Amino acid sequence: MTTTTVDQIHTEVPLCERYAVADVDSHIIEPPDLWTARVSSKWGELVPHVKYHERRGEDWWYVGSRKLYGVGAFAQAAWPEFPPSHPRRFEEALPAAIDPKARLAYMDEVGVYYQVLYPNILGFHSHVFLNEMPHELATECVRAYNDWLSEFCSADPRRLIAMMMLPFWDIEASMKEMRRAYEMGHKGVLFAARYDKVGLPRLIDDYWEPLLSQAQEMGLSMNFHVGFLASSDDLKGAVDQSKKLDFTRESSLTLLGNAQNIAEVVLSGVCHRYPDLKFVSVENGAGWLPFLAESMDWQWLNVGAHKDYPDRLLPSEYMRRQIYGMYWFEQDAVRAVIDKLADNLMFETDFPHATSLSPGPASESPSPREVMERSLHGLPDEIVGKVLQYTATKLYDLEPPRRD
């Protein structure tokens, strides 16, 4: 008689069936009427809206006369052509990118239980909201977005996880919106570490103290998404590139952008000042995190900063305590991250973006199921469980899975 061991059972059962996998970075494609249906018409064409772009032959987002990008520019999942080609109309996008019920069905198909949801327009064009419209309108747009996201997630708020946007140009309004969005079920904050790039004080400044203290008290993480608070020059080559080599270069280099944000909160003293506040590097990969930790430690000791700040921990210690990262396409680099930061690593798919794990007819990207198996094969159950489920469910205070 043959005896089946626990290890053999685990080998045969896919990881996505052993764990309630948390995909901690995905996106929804905003509908054309998101703001026009929710924001006062008194603002006219300053309200973000969609109209047909004659020269490009596609529907396009506008703020006033300012062109942003096509409605389907971030909806490459299952698109029959290679990126940066994309749907030209909202209705051409994969249903899972625009409809909550279709999204839940897609999550079941690819082996994901939870999905954390981030914006496109407010995320990648926040500089437009800041510079091209009155702050009163920009704040109203933020509130409208948070409301819409809550409505989308209401299809299953246990599995669809909302991340709030804040009107960061107004501290009092941000604190009020943080409380309001939290009460609606939002689980974290889309934030930036370098607001000084847009003329606001650095994050270590007392200006931010009320907001950061409130987030710490509420147990809300601050999430640095790649491209957030980018300038128009930063994004010029990243979204509308027709040349494959340029697109590859720009998108690859963009993924290193959060190194500056992490170094800012660690070395400026933000992590020291707010010891219970968590910071997350979103859609930036994770292979660079151990290098950054080792580099900062080396320089910290090399220049004698530990002598000037004897009450501070080593930079790597702050990273282990308060900094989180995530991966999707990485294979070999993941092992190095786990070796140094096993409690800080999570899994993402970036659905439905061009770099995501969203294979379509023209894509050679592996599926989320394949990536999980390849990257985590042979690792202890304790490690795999943390990466795929438990670190995220603890960080974002997610409800336990419900298996019907």
C-alpha angles and dihedrals in degrees: 000000000000118000119213113217127213089247091055091050090051091049091054097045114077115242092240089061095046093051138035092241117218115211099199099190125045136127142222121218106239114238117241093247097047093114103019089059094048109030126075113269090222088089092062117193092353085082107092107260142161128242136159117278105214099199095046095039096226143094111273138195117241137183104196104313092331112114116218113173143293120297090243098040092115098036103088096134109125091354109152095230132061118263139297083043109094144166113297095207131041091239091057093064120103106276091236089063094058109022125064097213091049088047092055091049090050091050090054090050096053096040101254123134102181129032125191109212127217132181130248106200099037090039102049099027103037088126088066092054089047098046108025103051140038113276090240090060093042090054091048089052091052092052091048091052093050090049092050092048091052089052091051092049092048088083084078114345090183091066105023107068120201122213114198129230117215131207089242092181088072118048096194092047089047093053091048092048092047091057093044094049091045090055088052090056104265111154106200146005129258102222145155134228099209107054087147085080088073097041100270124120121274116267093255090060119107087241089081097041097099092050097044092045091051092050090050092050091048093048093239119150123225109232122204106202119194111259095017112142089009118156124238088256091054091054098040094098100028105067110027104039120141095180113085095210093051092046091050093049096046096045092047095050092045089063090068092056098100093062087083091050094050092046089050097055094040100045100033090060099251092124090046092050095046104035096173097046115105125213123199129201104214127200094353102106120239109242092096095055098083090046092051091049092050093044094051092048091051094050093041091058095033094060095038096247088144088064093052093045106034092162092060127094123229111279090246090056091056089048093053090047102044115006124089132186139182141208140201115163098027120108115164095027092058092069092057091051092050090050091058106021107023093148093050104053126098138173129249140172103197088219124213101010128108093259095045133115089255107121116201134173092285098035128099094192116128118240122256089254091056094046093052092052096044098045099041101033113136097010120129116273090242091060095043091049092053095049097045102035127346103058090053097043090052095043094049097032093237123183117252114267119271111217109199 
